[in-house]
Amino acid sequence: MKRLTFVILIFYFFLREATGQTIANPETAEWWSSPGIIGTALLIAIISFVAIIIIGSRLSALILRLQNKSQTKEREEIKSDLVNWDEQDLDWVLENRKAAKKYKLSGTELSGKSPLDDQRGLITKVTQDPENPLVDEKKQESLRLETPQELRNLMVWYLGAAVFWLVFGTLVGQYLGMKFIWPEMDQSPWLSFGRLRPVHTNTVFWGWASLAMVGLGYFVISRTSNTRIFSYSLAKIAWYLMNLAVVVGNFLLMNGVNNGGGEYREYIWPVALFFASGLILTFYNFYQTVATRKISEIYISNWYLLGGLIWTIVLVVIGYIPSYQDGLGETVIQGYYMHQGVGMWFMTFTLGLIYYYLPTSLNKPIYSYSLGVLAFWTQMLFYTLIGTHHFVFSPLPWWLQTVAIVFSVGMFIPVLSGTTNFLMTMRGSWSAISKSYVLPFFLVGVVFYFVGSTQGSLQAFRLTNFIWHFTDFNVAHSHMTMYGIITFILWACIYFILPKVTGKEPPGLGVGIHFWLAFVGLFAYMISLMAGGTLRGLSWIEGDSFINSVILMHPFWVWRAIGGTLMFVSHLVFAYNFVKMIRVEKPEANQFSAALSPAHS
């Protein structure tokens, strides 16, 4: 009976008449009081609060450094005064020093309520927090992880190409941002917005983020499997195929050869075949490395890395099968492809990187393995059916739109699971924010993971979708996710692992400039387009002409250009820092960590 009921439900949903919109458009008289709008405002407040915390910690560290300088100056003055001391005073000091040498601990010095007496100056910090970690990734260090030369070179290859594509792709994006203010900048067809926009998106997607993820993933897959990479030759072939896809694809896009209206799949199928072949080789390489591991367990990171590769290979195949691209079927596949590309490739793979690099940078285990598994399976369940929430109020079946909205709300489960896991792992390490150049990037990425993903679920509601869809608000949301989450996490991982692999630290000032230019630029970019997109959507609802909405957006596009400029300059600084980190010098014998070397023996 249960089986029959299930079959009837399946036929009901998929064979019944596909009706479009069955209810009237939502009322927008009190749009500001809707849950989606209020929730988005609260999420923006969270980002502002995190910015205040980071700024406060940095100022506190600056004040502390100034105090230390003042204390050092006082000590120097005392030393100079000692020259003028009387002989009796010096004898008194010497007697105290001799007595201190004979001092023995009684075991009660730090107990009870008696005042602390540390005559030898052995204690530098006292804490009553039992969760305080023993070691934090706080300051620059010369310790290196013994890594095979082939793996080190492979990482530099992938990350170096990724940095190049980041600079090139965002240079194109910067140019496009300027065209919003000065549309008469050029008259050349290959510099038109319609051709350059997909060059920007595809370059940062498949060039920057994808290559950086795979390069970082090779270290994780080898380290957590306690074995060497299965085949370095396959890894290099995949590198050539992926880069070839981006080079040829961009050349064709700038000459007007594209895949039509498929967003993020503008590369024609032969070009996509190059990239898909690189993914297949990478998956095979990762899988064989895990299969030949020298430990029994498969670490949670490898679940995410292998899962992301499998889902993306399937995604590319489905996105480019011609038989699916007919009528409204193309719209359904486009929603599936667009959202799966972000969620099941970039997000899933990056989460796998976080599960290794975040706890390793803090020298503590991940807070909960179970939360990681819960987030993994619920992401697979809910993310696969939310693509249609980009086409609410479209001719697509109304029930399909509703399913997408419901599953978008279901995404709260993996997002809350992952965010809780990461923040609880950071617990007890907040003091390191003022001293570490890695932790602020991780913190911003984790916060944006919660904020950007939750805001996407809120935006799926029908009222908020009615106001914001097809406006600049969607551009702000995409940058909250692909930039605020993916890019900041990738930067954190690169800044953490490269110095340990190459033995070269980035300049601290350069990392600080990079962080603040990127963070402030993203904030300006995001807020301006959110505000402008809201006003633009309301103007369309009120019946204003399209050209009036273009005029309305001009001041917001100016702030978009300002924010984009700060972001692009930060990428130039990051490229400089990267070059500093890959200048390898011959390490000394005592620089290696013996405790970590068996991972690649």
Contacts in CASP RR format, 6 or more apart in sequence:
PFRMAT RR
TARGET T0000
AUTHOR 0000-0000-0000
METHOD contacts of the structure
MODEL  1
MKRLTFVILIFYFFLREATGQTIANPETAEWWSSPGIIGTALLIAIISFV
AIIIIGSRLSALILRLQNKSQTKEREEIKSDLVNWDEQDLDWVLENRKAA
KKYKLSGTELSGKSPLDDQRGLITKVTQDPENPLVDEKKQESLRLETPQE
LRNLMVWYLGAAVFWLVFGTLVGQYLGMKFIWPEMDQSPWLSFGRLRPVH
TNTVFWGWASLAMVGLGYFVISRTSNTRIFSYSLAKIAWYLMNLAVVVGN
FLLMNGVNNGGGEYREYIWPVALFFASGLILTFYNFYQTVATRKISEIYI
SNWYLLGGLIWTIVLVVIGYIPSYQDGLGETVIQGYYMHQGVGMWFMTFT
LGLIYYYLPTSLNKPIYSYSLGVLAFWTQMLFYTLIGTHHFVFSPLPWWL
QTVAIVFSVGMFIPVLSGTTNFLMTMRGSWSAISKSYVLPFFLVGVVFYF
VGSTQGSLQAFRLTNFIWHFTDFNVAHSHMTMYGIITFILWACIYFILPK
VTGKEPPGLGVGIHFWLAFVGLFAYMISLMAGGTLRGLSWIEGDSFINSV
ILMHPFWVWRAIGGTLMFVSHLVFAYNFVKMIRVEKPEANQFSAALSPAH
S
13 399 0 8 1.000
18 397 0 8 1.000
18 400 0 8 1.000
19 397 0 8 1.000
19 398 0 8 1.000
19 399 0 8 1.000
20 395 0 8 1.000
20 396 0 8 1.000
20 397 0 8 1.000
20 398 0 8 1.000
21 393 0 8 1.000
21 398 0 8 1.000
22 398 0 8 1.000
25 393 0 8 1.000
25 466 0 8 1.000
26 462 0 8 1.000
26 463 0 8 1.000
26 466 0 8 1.000
28 463 0 8 1.000
28 466 0 8 1.000
28 467 0 8 1.000
28 538 0 8 1.000
28 541 0 8 1.000
31 37 0 8 1.000
31 463 0 8 1.000
31 467 0 8 1.000
31 538 0 8 1.000
32 38 0 8 1.000
34 461 0 8 1.000
34 463 0 8 1.000
34 464 0 8 1.000
35 458 0 8 1.000
35 461 0 8 1.000
36 458 0 8 1.000
36 459 0 8 1.000
36 461 0 8 1.000
36 463 0 8 1.000
36 464 0 8 1.000
37 464 0 8 1.000
39 454 0 8 1.000
39 455 0 8 1.000
39 458 0 8 1.000
40 455 0 8 1.000
40 458 0 8 1.000
40 459 0 8 1.000
40 464 0 8 1.000
40 530 0 8 1.000
43 451 0 8 1.000
43 452 0 8 1.000
43 454 0 8 1.000
43 455 0 8 1.000
43 458 0 8 1.000
44 451 0 8 1.000
44 527 0 8 1.000
44 530 0 8 1.000
46 447 0 8 1.000
46 450 0 8 1.000
46 451 0 8 1.000
47 447 0 8 1.000
47 448 0 8 1.000
47 451 0 8 1.000
47 523 0 8 1.000
50 443 0 8 1.000
50 444 0 8 1.000
50 447 0 8 1.000
51 519 0 8 1.000
51 523 0 8 1.000
53 433 0 8 1.000
54 433 0 8 1.000
54 440 0 8 1.000
54 443 0 8 1.000
54 444 0 8 1.000
57 430 0 8 1.000
57 431 0 8 1.000
57 433 0 8 1.000
57 434 0 8 1.000
58 433 0 8 1.000
58 434 0 8 1.000
60 434 0 8 1.000
61 434 0 8 1.000
61 435 0 8 1.000
64 434 0 8 1.000
82 90 0 8 1.000
100 119 0 8 1.000
100 120 0 8 1.000
103 119 0 8 1.000
103 120 0 8 1.000
109 116 0 8 1.000
109 117 0 8 1.000
109 118 0 8 1.000
110 116 0 8 1.000
110 126 0 8 1.000
116 123 0 8 1.000
116 126 0 8 1.000
129 428 0 8 1.000
131 427 0 8 1.000
131 428 0 8 1.000
132 428 0 8 1.000
133 362 0 8 1.000
133 363 0 8 1.000
133 364 0 8 1.000
133 428 0 8 1.000
133 429 0 8 1.000
134 363 0 8 1.000
135 363 0 8 1.000
136 362 0 8 1.000
136 363 0 8 1.000
136 429 0 8 1.000
136 431 0 8 1.000
136 432 0 8 1.000
136 435 0 8 1.000
136 436 0 8 1.000
137 361 0 8 1.000
137 362 0 8 1.000
137 363 0 8 1.000
137 432 0 8 1.000
137 436 0 8 1.000
137 438 0 8 1.000
137 439 0 8 1.000
137 496 0 8 1.000
138 432 0 8 1.000
138 435 0 8 1.000
138 436 0 8 1.000
139 435 0 8 1.000
139 436 0 8 1.000
140 499 0 8 1.000
140 505 0 8 1.000
140 508 0 8 1.000
141 499 0 8 1.000
141 505 0 8 1.000
142 503 0 8 1.000
142 591 0 8 1.000
143 500 0 8 1.000
143 591 0 8 1.000
143 593 0 8 1.000
144 500 0 8 1.000
144 501 0 8 1.000
144 502 0 8 1.000
144 503 0 8 1.000
144 587 0 8 1.000
144 591 0 8 1.000
144 592 0 8 1.000
144 593 0 8 1.000
145 500 0 8 1.000
145 501 0 8 1.000
145 592 0 8 1.000
145 593 0 8 1.000
145 596 0 8 1.000
145 597 0 8 1.000
146 592 0 8 1.000
146 593 0 8 1.000
146 596 0 8 1.000
146 597 0 8 1.000
146 600 0 8 1.000
147 219 0 8 1.000
147 501 0 8 1.000
147 600 0 8 1.000
148 228 0 8 1.000
148 600 0 8 1.000
150 229 0 8 1.000
150 232 0 8 1.000
151 218 0 8 1.000
151 219 0 8 1.000
151 222 0 8 1.000
151 228 0 8 1.000
151 229 0 8 1.000
151 232 0 8 1.000
151 600 0 8 1.000
152 501 0 8 1.000
152 502 0 8 1.000
152 584 0 8 1.000
154 215 0 8 1.000
154 218 0 8 1.000
154 229 0 8 1.000
154 232 0 8 1.000
154 235 0 8 1.000
154 236 0 8 1.000
155 215 0 8 1.000
155 216 0 8 1.000
155 218 0 8 1.000
155 219 0 8 1.000
155 497 0 8 1.000
155 498 0 8 1.000
155 501 0 8 1.000
156 502 0 8 1.000
156 582 0 8 1.000
157 236 0 8 1.000
157 239 0 8 1.000
158 211 0 8 1.000
158 212 0 8 1.000
158 214 0 8 1.000
158 215 0 8 1.000
158 216 0 8 1.000
158 218 0 8 1.000
158 239 0 8 1.000
159 211 0 8 1.000
159 212 0 8 1.000
159 215 0 8 1.000
159 216 0 8 1.000
159 494 0 8 1.000
159 498 0 8 1.000
159 578 0 8 1.000
160 211 0 8 1.000
160 578 0 8 1.000
160 582 0 8 1.000
161 207 0 8 1.000
161 211 0 8 1.000
161 239 0 8 1.000
161 243 0 8 1.000
162 207 0 8 1.000
162 208 0 8 1.000
162 209 0 8 1.000
162 210 0 8 1.000
162 211 0 8 1.000
162 212 0 8 1.000
162 215 0 8 1.000
162 490 0 8 1.000
163 208 0 8 1.000
163 212 0 8 1.000
163 574 0 8 1.000
163 575 0 8 1.000
163 578 0 8 1.000
165 203 0 8 1.000
165 204 0 8 1.000
165 207 0 8 1.000
165 208 0 8 1.000
165 211 0 8 1.000
165 246 0 8 1.000
166 204 0 8 1.000
166 208 0 8 1.000
166 212 0 8 1.000
166 571 0 8 1.000
166 574 0 8 1.000
166 575 0 8 1.000
167 571 0 8 1.000
167 572 0 8 1.000
167 575 0 8 1.000
168 203 0 8 1.000
169 199 0 8 1.000
169 200 0 8 1.000
169 203 0 8 1.000
169 204 0 8 1.000
169 208 0 8 1.000
170 200 0 8 1.000
170 204 0 8 1.000
170 567 0 8 1.000
170 568 0 8 1.000
170 571 0 8 1.000
171 568 0 8 1.000
172 196 0 8 1.000
172 199 0 8 1.000
172 200 0 8 1.000
172 203 0 8 1.000
173 196 0 8 1.000
173 200 0 8 1.000
173 568 0 8 1.000
174 564 0 8 1.000
174 565 0 8 1.000
174 568 0 8 1.000
175 185 0 8 1.000
175 191 0 8 1.000
175 196 0 8 1.000
176 193 0 8 1.000
176 196 0 8 1.000
176 197 0 8 1.000
176 200 0 8 1.000
177 557 0 8 1.000
177 560 0 8 1.000
177 561 0 8 1.000
177 564 0 8 1.000
178 185 0 8 1.000
178 561 0 8 1.000
179 185 0 8 1.000
179 193 0 8 1.000
180 553 0 8 1.000
180 557 0 8 1.000
180 560 0 8 1.000
180 561 0 8 1.000
181 554 0 8 1.000
181 557 0 8 1.000
181 558 0 8 1.000
181 561 0 8 1.000
186 192 0 8 1.000
189 195 0 8 1.000
189 256 0 8 1.000
190 254 0 8 1.000
190 255 0 8 1.000
190 256 0 8 1.000
195 253 0 8 1.000
195 254 0 8 1.000
195 255 0 8 1.000
195 256 0 8 1.000
196 254 0 8 1.000
198 253 0 8 1.000
198 258 0 8 1.000
198 263 0 8 1.000
198 266 0 8 1.000
199 250 0 8 1.000
199 253 0 8 1.000
199 254 0 8 1.000
201 263 0 8 1.000
201 264 0 8 1.000
202 246 0 8 1.000
202 249 0 8 1.000
202 250 0 8 1.000
202 253 0 8 1.000
202 264 0 8 1.000
202 266 0 8 1.000
202 267 0 8 1.000
203 246 0 8 1.000
203 250 0 8 1.000
204 482 0 8 1.000
205 264 0 8 1.000
205 346 0 8 1.000
205 482 0 8 1.000
206 242 0 8 1.000
206 245 0 8 1.000
206 246 0 8 1.000
206 267 0 8 1.000
206 275 0 8 1.000
207 242 0 8 1.000
207 243 0 8 1.000
207 246 0 8 1.000
208 487 0 8 1.000
209 346 0 8 1.000
209 482 0 8 1.000
209 486 0 8 1.000
209 487 0 8 1.000
209 490 0 8 1.000
210 242 0 8 1.000
210 345 0 8 1.000
210 346 0 8 1.000
211 239 0 8 1.000
211 242 0 8 1.000
211 243 0 8 1.000
212 490 0 8 1.000
212 494 0 8 1.000
213 346 0 8 1.000
213 349 0 8 1.000
213 350 0 8 1.000
213 353 0 8 1.000
213 490 0 8 1.000
214 238 0 8 1.000
214 242 0 8 1.000
214 282 0 8 1.000
216 353 0 8 1.000
216 357 0 8 1.000
216 490 0 8 1.000
216 493 0 8 1.000
216 494 0 8 1.000
216 497 0 8 1.000
217 286 0 8 1.000
217 305 0 8 1.000
217 349 0 8 1.000
217 353 0 8 1.000
218 229 0 8 1.000
218 235 0 8 1.000
219 497 0 8 1.000
219 501 0 8 1.000
220 301 0 8 1.000
220 302 0 8 1.000
220 305 0 8 1.000
220 352 0 8 1.000
220 353 0 8 1.000
220 356 0 8 1.000
220 357 0 8 1.000
221 229 0 8 1.000
221 286 0 8 1.000
221 289 0 8 1.000
221 290 0 8 1.000
221 302 0 8 1.000
221 305 0 8 1.000
222 228 0 8 1.000
222 229 0 8 1.000
222 289 0 8 1.000
222 599 0 8 1.000
222 600 0 8 1.000
223 356 0 8 1.000
223 599 0 8 1.000
223 600 0 8 1.000
224 293 0 8 1.000
224 299 0 8 1.000
224 301 0 8 1.000
224 302 0 8 1.000
224 356 0 8 1.000
225 289 0 8 1.000
225 290 0 8 1.000
225 292 0 8 1.000
225 293 0 8 1.000
225 294 0 8 1.000
225 295 0 8 1.000
225 299 0 8 1.000
225 302 0 8 1.000
226 293 0 8 1.000
226 294 0 8 1.000
226 295 0 8 1.000
226 598 0 8 1.000
226 599 0 8 1.000
227 289 0 8 1.000
227 292 0 8 1.000
227 293 0 8 1.000
227 294 0 8 1.000
228 289 0 8 1.000
228 600 0 8 1.000
229 235 0 8 1.000
229 285 0 8 1.000
229 289 0 8 1.000
230 285 0 8 1.000
230 288 0 8 1.000
230 289 0 8 1.000
230 292 0 8 1.000
231 285 0 8 1.000
231 288 0 8 1.000
234 281 0 8 1.000
234 282 0 8 1.000
234 284 0 8 1.000
234 285 0 8 1.000
235 281 0 8 1.000
235 282 0 8 1.000
235 285 0 8 1.000
237 278 0 8 1.000
237 281 0 8 1.000
238 277 0 8 1.000
238 278 0 8 1.000
238 279 0 8 1.000
238 281 0 8 1.000
238 282 0 8 1.000
238 285 0 8 1.000
241 274 0 8 1.000
241 275 0 8 1.000
241 277 0 8 1.000
241 278 0 8 1.000
241 281 0 8 1.000
242 274 0 8 1.000
242 275 0 8 1.000
242 278 0 8 1.000
242 279 0 8 1.000
244 274 0 8 1.000
245 267 0 8 1.000
245 271 0 8 1.000
245 272 0 8 1.000
245 274 0 8 1.000
245 275 0 8 1.000
246 275 0 8 1.000
248 271 0 8 1.000
248 274 0 8 1.000
249 267 0 8 1.000
249 268 0 8 1.000
249 271 0 8 1.000
252 258 0 8 1.000
252 267 0 8 1.000
252 268 0 8 1.000
252 271 0 8 1.000
253 266 0 8 1.000
253 267 0 8 1.000
257 268 0 8 1.000
258 266 0 8 1.000
258 267 0 8 1.000
258 268 0 8 1.000
259 265 0 8 1.000
259 266 0 8 1.000
259 267 0 8 1.000
259 268 0 8 1.000
259 269 0 8 1.000
259 272 0 8 1.000
260 266 0 8 1.000
261 334 0 8 1.000
262 334 0 8 1.000
262 337 0 8 1.000
262 338 0 8 1.000
263 334 0 8 1.000
263 338 0 8 1.000
264 337 0 8 1.000
264 338 0 8 1.000
264 341 0 8 1.000
265 272 0 8 1.000
265 319 0 8 1.000
265 320 0 8 1.000
265 337 0 8 1.000
267 275 0 8 1.000
269 320 0 8 1.000
272 316 0 8 1.000
272 320 0 8 1.000
275 316 0 8 1.000
276 313 0 8 1.000
276 316 0 8 1.000
276 317 0 8 1.000
279 309 0 8 1.000
279 312 0 8 1.000
279 313 0 8 1.000
279 316 0 8 1.000
280 313 0 8 1.000
282 309 0 8 1.000
283 306 0 8 1.000
283 309 0 8 1.000
283 310 0 8 1.000
283 313 0 8 1.000
286 302 0 8 1.000
286 305 0 8 1.000
286 306 0 8 1.000
286 309 0 8 1.000
287 306 0 8 1.000
290 298 0 8 1.000
290 302 0 8 1.000
290 306 0 8 1.000
299 355 0 8 1.000
299 356 0 8 1.000
300 352 0 8 1.000
300 355 0 8 1.000
300 366 0 8 1.000
300 369 0 8 1.000
300 372 0 8 1.000
300 373 0 8 1.000
300 376 0 8 1.000
301 352 0 8 1.000
301 353 0 8 1.000
301 355 0 8 1.000
301 356 0 8 1.000
303 352 0 8 1.000
303 373 0 8 1.000
303 376 0 8 1.000
304 348 0 8 1.000
304 349 0 8 1.000
304 351 0 8 1.000
304 352 0 8 1.000
304 355 0 8 1.000
304 376 0 8 1.000
305 349 0 8 1.000
305 352 0 8 1.000
305 353 0 8 1.000
307 348 0 8 1.000
308 344 0 8 1.000
308 345 0 8 1.000
308 348 0 8 1.000
308 349 0 8 1.000
309 349 0 8 1.000
311 340 0 8 1.000
311 344 0 8 1.000
311 345 0 8 1.000
311 348 0 8 1.000
311 380 0 8 1.000
312 340 0 8 1.000
312 341 0 8 1.000
312 344 0 8 1.000
312 345 0 8 1.000
315 336 0 8 1.000
315 337 0 8 1.000
315 340 0 8 1.000
315 341 0 8 1.000
315 344 0 8 1.000
315 345 0 8 1.000
318 324 0 8 1.000
318 333 0 8 1.000
318 336 0 8 1.000
318 337 0 8 1.000
319 333 0 8 1.000
319 336 0 8 1.000
319 337 0 8 1.000
324 330 0 8 1.000
324 333 0 8 1.000
325 333 0 8 1.000
328 395 0 8 1.000
328 396 0 8 1.000
331 391 0 8 1.000
331 394 0 8 1.000
331 396 0 8 1.000
332 388 0 8 1.000
332 396 0 8 1.000
332 400 0 8 1.000
335 387 0 8 1.000
335 388 0 8 1.000
335 390 0 8 1.000
335 391 0 8 1.000
336 384 0 8 1.000
336 387 0 8 1.000
336 388 0 8 1.000
338 387 0 8 1.000
338 390 0 8 1.000
339 383 0 8 1.000
339 386 0 8 1.000
339 387 0 8 1.000
339 390 0 8 1.000
340 383 0 8 1.000
340 384 0 8 1.000
340 387 0 8 1.000
342 481 0 8 1.000
342 482 0 8 1.000
343 379 0 8 1.000
343 383 0 8 1.000
344 379 0 8 1.000
344 380 0 8 1.000
344 383 0 8 1.000
344 384 0 8 1.000
346 482 0 8 1.000
346 486 0 8 1.000
347 379 0 8 1.000
347 383 0 8 1.000
347 481 0 8 1.000
347 485 0 8 1.000
347 486 0 8 1.000
348 379 0 8 1.000
350 485 0 8 1.000
350 486 0 8 1.000
350 489 0 8 1.000
350 490 0 8 1.000
351 375 0 8 1.000
351 379 0 8 1.000
351 418 0 8 1.000
353 489 0 8 1.000
353 490 0 8 1.000
353 493 0 8 1.000
354 422 0 8 1.000
354 442 0 8 1.000
354 446 0 8 1.000
354 489 0 8 1.000
355 366 0 8 1.000
355 372 0 8 1.000
357 492 0 8 1.000
357 493 0 8 1.000
357 496 0 8 1.000
357 497 0 8 1.000
358 366 0 8 1.000
358 422 0 8 1.000
358 425 0 8 1.000
358 426 0 8 1.000
358 442 0 8 1.000
358 446 0 8 1.000
358 492 0 8 1.000
359 365 0 8 1.000
359 366 0 8 1.000
359 425 0 8 1.000
360 496 0 8 1.000
361 438 0 8 1.000
361 439 0 8 1.000
361 442 0 8 1.000
361 492 0 8 1.000
361 496 0 8 1.000
362 425 0 8 1.000
362 426 0 8 1.000
362 429 0 8 1.000
362 432 0 8 1.000
362 439 0 8 1.000
364 425 0 8 1.000
364 429 0 8 1.000
365 425 0 8 1.000
366 372 0 8 1.000
366 421 0 8 1.000
366 425 0 8 1.000
367 420 0 8 1.000
367 421 0 8 1.000
367 422 0 8 1.000
367 424 0 8 1.000
367 425 0 8 1.000
367 427 0 8 1.000
368 420 0 8 1.000
368 421 0 8 1.000
368 424 0 8 1.000
371 417 0 8 1.000
371 418 0 8 1.000
371 420 0 8 1.000
371 421 0 8 1.000
372 417 0 8 1.000
372 418 0 8 1.000
372 421 0 8 1.000
374 413 0 8 1.000
374 414 0 8 1.000
374 417 0 8 1.000
375 413 0 8 1.000
375 414 0 8 1.000
375 415 0 8 1.000
375 417 0 8 1.000
375 418 0 8 1.000
375 421 0 8 1.000
376 414 0 8 1.000
378 410 0 8 1.000
378 413 0 8 1.000
378 414 0 8 1.000
378 417 0 8 1.000
379 411 0 8 1.000
379 414 0 8 1.000
382 407 0 8 1.000
382 408 0 8 1.000
382 410 0 8 1.000
382 411 0 8 1.000
382 413 0 8 1.000
382 414 0 8 1.000
383 407 0 8 1.000
383 411 0 8 1.000
383 414 0 8 1.000
385 403 0 8 1.000
385 404 0 8 1.000
385 407 0 8 1.000
386 404 0 8 1.000
386 407 0 8 1.000
386 408 0 8 1.000
386 411 0 8 1.000
386 460 0 8 1.000
387 404 0 8 1.000
388 396 0 8 1.000
388 400 0 8 1.000
388 401 0 8 1.000
388 403 0 8 1.000
388 404 0 8 1.000
389 401 0 8 1.000
389 404 0 8 1.000
389 405 0 8 1.000
389 408 0 8 1.000
389 459 0 8 1.000
389 460 0 8 1.000
389 465 0 8 1.000
390 469 0 8 1.000
391 401 0 8 1.000
392 401 0 8 1.000
392 404 0 8 1.000
392 405 0 8 1.000
392 460 0 8 1.000
392 462 0 8 1.000
392 465 0 8 1.000
392 466 0 8 1.000
392 469 0 8 1.000
393 401 0 8 1.000
393 462 0 8 1.000
393 465 0 8 1.000
393 466 0 8 1.000
393 469 0 8 1.000
394 401 0 8 1.000
404 460 0 8 1.000
405 460 0 8 1.000
405 461 0 8 1.000
405 462 0 8 1.000
408 456 0 8 1.000
408 457 0 8 1.000
408 460 0 8 1.000
409 457 0 8 1.000
409 460 0 8 1.000
410 457 0 8 1.000
411 453 0 8 1.000
411 457 0 8 1.000
412 454 0 8 1.000
412 457 0 8 1.000
415 449 0 8 1.000
415 450 0 8 1.000
415 453 0 8 1.000
415 454 0 8 1.000
415 457 0 8 1.000
416 450 0 8 1.000
418 449 0 8 1.000
419 446 0 8 1.000
419 449 0 8 1.000
419 450 0 8 1.000
422 442 0 8 1.000
422 446 0 8 1.000
422 449 0 8 1.000
423 446 0 8 1.000
426 439 0 8 1.000
426 442 0 8 1.000
426 443 0 8 1.000
426 446 0 8 1.000
429 439 0 8 1.000
432 439 0 8 1.000
433 439 0 8 1.000
433 440 0 8 1.000
433 443 0 8 1.000
437 495 0 8 1.000
437 506 0 8 1.000
437 508 0 8 1.000
437 511 0 8 1.000
437 512 0 8 1.000
437 515 0 8 1.000
438 492 0 8 1.000
438 495 0 8 1.000
438 496 0 8 1.000
439 492 0 8 1.000
440 515 0 8 1.000
441 488 0 8 1.000
441 489 0 8 1.000
441 491 0 8 1.000
441 492 0 8 1.000
441 495 0 8 1.000
441 515 0 8 1.000
442 488 0 8 1.000
442 489 0 8 1.000
442 492 0 8 1.000
444 484 0 8 1.000
444 488 0 8 1.000
444 519 0 8 1.000
445 484 0 8 1.000
445 485 0 8 1.000
445 488 0 8 1.000
445 489 0 8 1.000
445 492 0 8 1.000
446 489 0 8 1.000
448 480 0 8 1.000
448 481 0 8 1.000
448 484 0 8 1.000
448 485 0 8 1.000
448 488 0 8 1.000
449 485 0 8 1.000
449 489 0 8 1.000
451 480 0 8 1.000
452 477 0 8 1.000
452 480 0 8 1.000
452 481 0 8 1.000
452 484 0 8 1.000
452 485 0 8 1.000
453 481 0 8 1.000
453 485 0 8 1.000
455 477 0 8 1.000
455 480 0 8 1.000
456 477 0 8 1.000
458 464 0 8 1.000
459 465 0 8 1.000
459 468 0 8 1.000
459 473 0 8 1.000
459 477 0 8 1.000
466 541 0 8 1.000
467 534 0 8 1.000
467 537 0 8 1.000
467 538 0 8 1.000
467 541 0 8 1.000
468 474 0 8 1.000
468 533 0 8 1.000
468 534 0 8 1.000
468 537 0 8 1.000
471 532 0 8 1.000
471 533 0 8 1.000
471 534 0 8 1.000
471 536 0 8 1.000
471 537 0 8 1.000
471 540 0 8 1.000
472 529 0 8 1.000
472 532 0 8 1.000
472 533 0 8 1.000
472 536 0 8 1.000
472 553 0 8 1.000
472 556 0 8 1.000
472 560 0 8 1.000
473 529 0 8 1.000
473 530 0 8 1.000
473 532 0 8 1.000
473 533 0 8 1.000
473 534 0 8 1.000
475 529 0 8 1.000
476 525 0 8 1.000
476 526 0 8 1.000
476 527 0 8 1.000
476 528 0 8 1.000
476 529 0 8 1.000
476 530 0 8 1.000
476 533 0 8 1.000
479 522 0 8 1.000
479 525 0 8 1.000
479 526 0 8 1.000
480 522 0 8 1.000
480 526 0 8 1.000
483 522 0 8 1.000
483 567 0 8 1.000
484 522 0 8 1.000
487 518 0 8 1.000
488 518 0 8 1.000
491 514 0 8 1.000
491 518 0 8 1.000
491 574 0 8 1.000
494 578 0 8 1.000
494 581 0 8 1.000
495 506 0 8 1.000
495 511 0 8 1.000
495 577 0 8 1.000
498 504 0 8 1.000
498 506 0 8 1.000
498 578 0 8 1.000
498 581 0 8 1.000
498 582 0 8 1.000
499 505 0 8 1.000
499 506 0 8 1.000
499 581 0 8 1.000
502 581 0 8 1.000
502 582 0 8 1.000
502 583 0 8 1.000
502 584 0 8 1.000
503 584 0 8 1.000
503 585 0 8 1.000
503 587 0 8 1.000
503 591 0 8 1.000
504 580 0 8 1.000
504 581 0 8 1.000
504 582 0 8 1.000
504 583 0 8 1.000
504 584 0 8 1.000
504 585 0 8 1.000
505 580 0 8 1.000
505 581 0 8 1.000
506 577 0 8 1.000
506 578 0 8 1.000
506 580 0 8 1.000
506 581 0 8 1.000
507 577 0 8 1.000
507 580 0 8 1.000
510 573 0 8 1.000
510 576 0 8 1.000
510 577 0 8 1.000
511 577 0 8 1.000
513 570 0 8 1.000
513 573 0 8 1.000
514 570 0 8 1.000
514 573 0 8 1.000
514 574 0 8 1.000
514 577 0 8 1.000
515 570 0 8 1.000
517 566 0 8 1.000
517 567 0 8 1.000
517 569 0 8 1.000
517 570 0 8 1.000
517 573 0 8 1.000
518 566 0 8 1.000
518 567 0 8 1.000
518 570 0 8 1.000
518 571 0 8 1.000
518 574 0 8 1.000
520 563 0 8 1.000
520 566 0 8 1.000
521 562 0 8 1.000
521 563 0 8 1.000
521 564 0 8 1.000
521 566 0 8 1.000
521 567 0 8 1.000
521 570 0 8 1.000
522 563 0 8 1.000
522 567 0 8 1.000
524 559 0 8 1.000
524 560 0 8 1.000
524 562 0 8 1.000
524 563 0 8 1.000
524 564 0 8 1.000
524 566 0 8 1.000
525 559 0 8 1.000
525 560 0 8 1.000
525 563 0 8 1.000
525 564 0 8 1.000
525 567 0 8 1.000
527 559 0 8 1.000
528 556 0 8 1.000
528 557 0 8 1.000
528 559 0 8 1.000
528 560 0 8 1.000
528 563 0 8 1.000
529 556 0 8 1.000
529 560 0 8 1.000
531 556 0 8 1.000
532 552 0 8 1.000
532 553 0 8 1.000
532 556 0 8 1.000
533 553 0 8 1.000
533 556 0 8 1.000
535 552 0 8 1.000
536 549 0 8 1.000
536 552 0 8 1.000
536 553 0 8 1.000
537 549 0 8 1.000
539 548 0 8 1.000
539 549 0 8 1.000
539 552 0 8 1.000
540 546 0 8 1.000
540 549 0 8 1.000
END
